[in-house]
Structure formats: C-alpha cells, structure tokens
Amino acid sequence: MTRRSAKMAALAAFLALAGCGGRPLGVLVPVASSAPGASTVEIVVATTRAADVRPGEMFNGERGRWLSFADIVVSIPPDAGRKVGEVQWPERLPGDPAKNFVTLKAAPIGLDEARALVHAAAAKYKPRRVLVFVHGYNNRFDDAVYRFAQIMHDSGAPAAPVLFTWPSRANLLAYGYDRESATYSRDALERVLAALAADPSIDEVSILAHSMGNWVTLEALRQMAIRDRHIPKKIANVMLAAPDVDVDVFRTQVEAMGEPRPHFTLFVSTDDRALAVSQRIWGSRSQLGAINPNVEPYKTGLAKARLEVVDLSDVKTSDALAHGKFAESPDVVRLIGTRLVEGQPVSDSKVGFGDRIGEITTGAGAAVGAAAGLILTAPVAVVDSATRDNYSARVGDLVPGSAAVGDTGEAKPPKKLPSSAAND
C-alpha cells in the first residue's frame, strides 16, 4: 500500500467512525425564555472567524481579518432531566429549554464591552479567575459555544468563561485547512492571553485546550515566552486535553518557554482514534494526546519535566472516537472544575485523589500502580512528587534538560494593546 493510499484508508476509517449526526442550523437564534430549573452560562467570545449574516450562525469557518467579540448566554436544561457530560442539542428549532441547550442571547460586542463583561464575571470569584477554552478540529462556532457552556456548567469551574474560537470549517476532510487556521490564529490568542494576564482586575488565568486547539495554545505561549522572555505568572494552569501535537514538536515548544512555566496537566488516552488518524496522516511518530505515560521514553521524560498526566484510556464515554473524554466523562469534567482550575495538583495526597477518581470512573477501585509513581494503573495515571524525586537525576527524552514545566463587534487591533484589555 502506498503512503497516499494508507492515508486515504485512515481517513476513510475516521469518517466511518465519526458518522454524521443531523443537527439544525441556527441554534444561536435566541429563544424567548428559559425553563424552570434551567441554568445559564454567559460566555464572552473572542474569535478570528469571519462574521456570518445567516440568522443564528454569527460566525463561520472562514478567516476573519481582525479579532471579533460576542456575548452569548446559553440555557442548560434542568439537571434532573439531563446527563452530565453531554450537550442536549435540539432536534428542531426552536429548542425546548426544558430538554435542550438553547440560546438566550447572542450579540456582537466591542472590545470595551467584552472587557467589562469579563471583569464583572471574574469579580464573582476569589481569586478573580478566567478560564479560556480553545476548541479543536472540526468544530462549528455553535459547537464550540455549546460545548464550553456544558464544560462550565458540569465542572462548576470558579472562573469567568472566555471562549477563543478559531476558523474551523467543521468538515472532516478539511483537516489541512483547520491546521493552517489554528496557526493563523496564534498571534490573536497570544494577544488575548497577554491582555488578560496584564489586566489588574484579573488575578489568575487558566487555559483548557482540546485537540488541535492545543497547537494554537502552545504556539501562542511559546511566542509569548520568546517575545517577553517569560510567560506571565498569572497564567497559572494550562490543561492540554487530547492534544493533536507531535511529541517532538511539543518538546521544542516547552523548551522555548523557559522558566517559570505554568502548571501543565496533560489528558491522554491510548485509544484515541482521532489522534491515531492524525498520526498516520502526518507521518508522526506519535501524537502527544495518545501516548502511554507508563512506558519509556515518556515515563521518565514526563517525570523529569514535572508534567502532570491524567491517563483516561479506561474511561468510557459515548464518543466513538474516544477523543472528547475530558468533557464527556462526568467525573473528569467535574475534576477539571474542582481541582485543576483551583490550582491544586491532581496528585494532591491530602484528598486521596487516586483512590477516589479510580472508584468513580471505573465503578470499582482501580489497583494502585507501584511503577514510576503512577498513582493508578487505569484510568488515571499521574506523575507525583515522589516520582519526581526518584527520577530527578535521570534525563527524560520528552523535554531534555528541562528543570520544570510547571458597535459592529469587530475591532481592528492597535499596534500595541492597552494593558487592561480583557481579551484582545
């Protein structure tokens, strides 16, 4: 089989696995009211997508010239009637607020209004925290909005939600276009993160990136570190879920960030079919989100780099591609909100995390692994402090030499953004 035919076979398998679920267009057309017992999530959006004039679309998959902003309020049906970890899409419009995710508000806004909304939302928490979500490949604008609303609601994350969404054509055959669009957006994301970190009304910034969104996130952080000679301390936590990033490229990105770095948490799953296809298409040795942290060279490299790893290989969700476990597993998405966003490491022995997460995700206590400090054999493996001590003298292959890893609604970016800009 030629290289080209192998890639096409891999893509065909990907298409068969992914399937095509019917979903109405225009879900961002606001409905008149919510339902009793429903919850709401207000999201400030910063996007490099082009505006779309069709009702309920707002932005499409083409590339916008400047950063644009929006204020979107999503209604989530009562908890008693929904499964945590899932987005209840309406089958037809208008959706039923008692059963479906629906939109209550979707308005383009300018930079000043976006900044004010972020300030007001962050002020509800101590510390005043922002969570920036960067979605992955094959995502429509409404996909990213509703998924982030689900994550915020189900995780209970104590943070102001900011969605950074880049131009994805939401087509399984447009992988190359999406990859280039992610790269196209790295400067804009860097400006968003830098402005949030410089804002005196914000105490802490956390980032949650998924799939190809990890590429634009890591590139933005790398650029920031090179440009400013450091990553701001306010950017405290970076959560990399199923990263569609080559392992060797990741190593160079992290090395370029220097010290100090944010606290990195890596969510991996060896059964991630989407990343397996990506690896074959790109001819990569391995994609970061699909590594097995129990084996070399990753085990030693992760310990040396002090990267915290959560292995979701044995977590089962309804996702046929096993690519969205971080958001679809009820216990994992709650973990994101209650532990990581609060700045506490997953391996915090004070709460007996290893035993608890093993019990709740597998239905029975998972055996505690003795090798290389992996707290659980499955589904969660973390590199804890004991492991870091044990392997402090060993050089890892993942990050060699590393010491730690710890209006219109459209705004033309000025040459230098004001330090208080909330998300531009």
PEVEN-V805922 format. One record per residue. N is the residue number from 1. SS is DSSP state (H for helix, E for strand, - for the rest). D_LAST is the distance of its C-alpha to the last C-alpha in Angstrom with 1 decimal. Layout:
((N SS D_LAST) (N SS D_LAST))
This chain:
((1 - 47.6) (2 - 45.5) (3 H 41.9) (4 H 40.6) (5 H 42.8) (6 H 41.7) (7 H 38.1) (8 H 39.0) (9 H 41.1) (10 H 38.2) (11 H 36.0) (12 H 38.8) (13 H 39.1) (14 H 35.4) (15 H 35.7) (16 H 38.8) (17 H 37.2) (18 H 34.1) (19 - 36.0) (20 - 34.6) (21 - 34.2) (22 - 34.4) (23 - 31.5) (24 - 31.1) (25 - 28.4) (26 - 26.6) (27 - 26.2) (28 - 23.1) (29 - 25.5) (30 - 25.7) (31 - 29.2) (32 - 31.0) (33 - 31.1) (34 - 30.9) (35 - 34.0) (36 - 35.8) (37 - 34.6) (38 - 31.4) (39 E 28.1) (40 E 24.7) (41 E 21.2) (42 E 18.2) (43 E 15.0) (44 E 11.5) (45 E 10.3) (46 E 7.3) (47 E 9.5) (48 E 10.7) (49 E 14.0) (50 E 16.0) (51 E 16.9) (52 E 20.4) (53 - 22.9) (54 - 25.2) (55 - 25.6) (56 - 24.0) (57 - 21.9) (58 E 18.7) (59 E 17.3) (60 E 19.6) (61 E 19.8) (62 E 19.3) (63 E 16.5) (64 E 14.2) (65 E 13.6) (66 E 9.9) (67 E 7.1) (68 E 8.8) (69 E 8.9) (70 E 12.2) (71 E 14.3) (72 E 17.1) (73 E 20.2) (74 E 22.5) (75 E 26.2) (76 E 27.9) (77 - 31.7) (78 - 33.9) (79 H 34.1) (80 H 37.9) (81 H 37.5) (82 - 34.9) (83 - 34.7) (84 - 32.0) (85 - 29.8) (86 - 30.2) (87 - 28.3) (88 - 31.0) (89 - 30.2) (90 - 32.3) (91 - 35.1) (92 - 35.0) (93 - 33.2) (94 - 32.8) (95 - 32.5) (96 - 34.5) (97 - 32.4) (98 - 35.3) (99 - 35.0) (100 - 31.7) (101 - 28.0) (102 E 27.1) (103 E 24.3) (104 E 24.6) (105 E 21.5) (106 E 19.1) (107 E 17.3) (108 E 14.6) (109 E 12.5) (110 - 10.3) (111 H 7.2) (112 H 10.0) (113 H 11.8) (114 H 9.1) (115 H 8.8) (116 H 12.6) (117 H 13.3) (118 H 11.7) (119 H 13.7) (120 H 16.8) (121 H 16.8) (122 H 16.4) (123 - 19.1) (124 - 21.6) (125 - 21.8) (126 - 23.3) (127 - 21.5) (128 - 18.3) (129 E 16.8) (130 E 13.9) (131 E 14.7) (132 E 12.3) (133 E 14.5) (134 E 14.5) (135 - 17.5) (136 - 20.1) (137 - 22.3) (138 - 24.0) (139 - 21.6) (140 - 21.4) (141 H 18.4) (142 H 20.8) (143 H 21.9) (144 H 18.6) (145 H 18.2) (146 H 21.8) (147 H 22.0) (148 H 19.1) (149 H 20.8) (150 H 24.1) (151 H 22.8) (152 H 21.4) (153 H 24.7) (154 H 27.1) (155 H 25.7) (156 - 25.4) (157 - 22.5) (158 - 22.0) (159 - 18.2) (160 E 15.5) (161 E 14.6) (162 E 11.1) (163 E 11.8) (164 E 10.1) (165 E 12.6) (166 - 13.5) (167 - 16.5) (168 - 19.7) (169 - 22.8) (170 - 24.3) (171 - 27.5) (172 - 29.4) (173 - 30.6) (174 - 27.2) (175 H 26.5) (176 H 26.1) (177 H 23.7) (178 H 21.5) (179 H 21.7) (180 H 20.7) (181 H 17.8) (182 H 16.5) (183 H 17.0) (184 H 15.3) (185 - 12.0) (186 H 12.1) (187 H 10.2) (188 H 7.1) (189 H 7.8) (190 H 8.6) (191 H 5.4) (192 H 4.2) (193 H 7.8) (194 H 8.3) (195 H 6.3) (196 H 8.1) (197 H 11.1) (198 H 11.3) (199 - 11.2) (200 - 14.9) (201 - 15.0) (202 - 14.2) (203 - 17.1) (204 E 16.4) (205 E 14.1) (206 E 16.0) (207 E 15.3) (208 E 17.6) (209 E 17.8) (210 E 20.7) (211 - 22.7) (212 - 20.9) (213 H 17.6) (214 H 19.0) (215 H 19.1) (216 H 15.4) (217 H 14.8) (218 H 17.6) (219 H 16.6) (220 H 13.1) (221 H 14.9) (222 H 17.7) (223 H 15.7) (224 H 14.1) (225 H 17.7) (226 H 19.2) (227 H 16.8) (228 H 16.9) (229 - 20.2) (230 - 19.1) (231 - 16.8) (232 - 15.9) (233 - 18.5) (234 - 16.3) (235 E 15.4) (236 E 18.9) (237 E 19.6) (238 E 18.9) (239 E 21.0) (240 E 21.9) (241 E 23.8) (242 - 26.1) (243 - 24.1) (244 - 25.0) (245 - 25.0) (246 E 28.2) (247 H 29.6) (248 H 30.3) (249 H 26.8) (250 H 25.4) (251 H 27.8) (252 H 26.5) (253 H 22.9) (254 H 23.8) (255 H 26.1) (256 H 23.5) (257 H 21.3) (258 - 24.2) (259 - 24.6) (260 - 23.5) (261 - 21.8) (262 - 20.5) (263 E 23.2) (264 E 23.3) (265 E 25.1) (266 E 26.3) (267 E 27.6) (268 E 30.3) (269 - 33.0) (270 - 35.8) (271 - 36.6) (272 - 33.2) (273 H 34.5) (274 H 31.2) (275 H 30.6) (276 H 34.3) (277 H 33.8) (278 H 30.7) (279 H 32.8) (280 H 35.6) (281 H 33.6) (282 H 32.0) (283 - 35.2) (284 - 33.4) (285 - 35.5) (286 - 33.5) (287 E 30.1) (288 H 28.7) (289 H 28.5) (290 H 32.2) (291 - 33.8) (292 - 36.7) (293 - 35.9) (294 - 39.6) (295 - 40.8) (296 - 40.6) (297 - 38.7) (298 H 35.9) (299 H 37.7) (300 H 38.2) (301 H 34.9) (302 H 32.9) (303 H 35.1) (304 H 34.8) (305 H 31.0) (306 - 30.9) (307 - 28.8) (308 E 29.4) (309 E 30.5) (310 E 31.2) (311 E 33.6) (312 - 33.6) (313 - 36.3) (314 - 38.8) (315 - 36.5) (316 - 37.4) (317 - 35.2) (318 - 35.7) (319 - 33.4) (320 - 35.8) (321 - 33.6) (322 - 33.0) (323 - 29.3) (324 - 27.7) (325 H 29.8) (326 H 27.0) (327 H 26.2) (328 H 29.6) (329 - 31.8) (330 H 32.0) (331 H 32.8) (332 H 30.1) (333 H 27.3) (334 H 28.8) (335 H 28.9) (336 H 25.1) (337 H 24.7) (338 H 27.7) (339 H 27.7) (340 H 24.8) (341 - 21.9) (342 - 24.3) (343 - 24.3) (344 - 28.0) (345 - 29.2) (346 - 30.8) (347 - 34.0) (348 - 34.5) (349 H 38.3) (350 H 38.5) (351 H 37.8) (352 - 39.8) (353 H 36.8) (354 H 38.6) (355 H 41.5) (356 H 39.5) (357 H 37.0) (358 H 39.9) (359 H 41.9) (360 H 39.3) (361 H 38.1) (362 H 41.5) (363 - 43.7) (364 - 45.7) (365 - 45.3) (366 - 44.2) (367 - 46.2) (368 - 44.8) (369 - 44.6) (370 - 46.2) (371 H 44.8) (372 H 42.0) (373 H 40.7) (374 E 39.5) (375 - 39.7) (376 - 40.6) (377 - 42.0) (378 - 40.1) (379 - 37.7) (380 - 35.8) (381 - 36.1) (382 - 34.4) (383 E 34.8) (384 - 35.9) (385 H 36.8) (386 H 40.4) (387 H 39.5) (388 H 37.3) (389 H 40.3) (390 H 42.7) (391 - 40.8) (392 - 39.5) (393 - 42.0) (394 - 41.2) (395 - 38.9) (396 - 36.7) (397 - 36.1) (398 - 32.6) (399 - 31.1) (400 - 34.0) (401 - 34.2) (402 - 31.2) (403 - 31.7) (404 - 29.1) (405 - 26.1) (406 - 25.4) (407 - 15.9) (408 - 15.3) (409 - 12.2) (410 E 11.0) (411 - 8.9) (412 - 9.9) (413 - 7.7) (414 - 9.8) (415 - 11.8) (416 - 10.4) (417 - 7.4) (418 - 9.1) (419 - 9.9) (420 - 9.7) (421 - 6.1) (422 - 6.4) (423 - 3.7) (424 - 0.0))
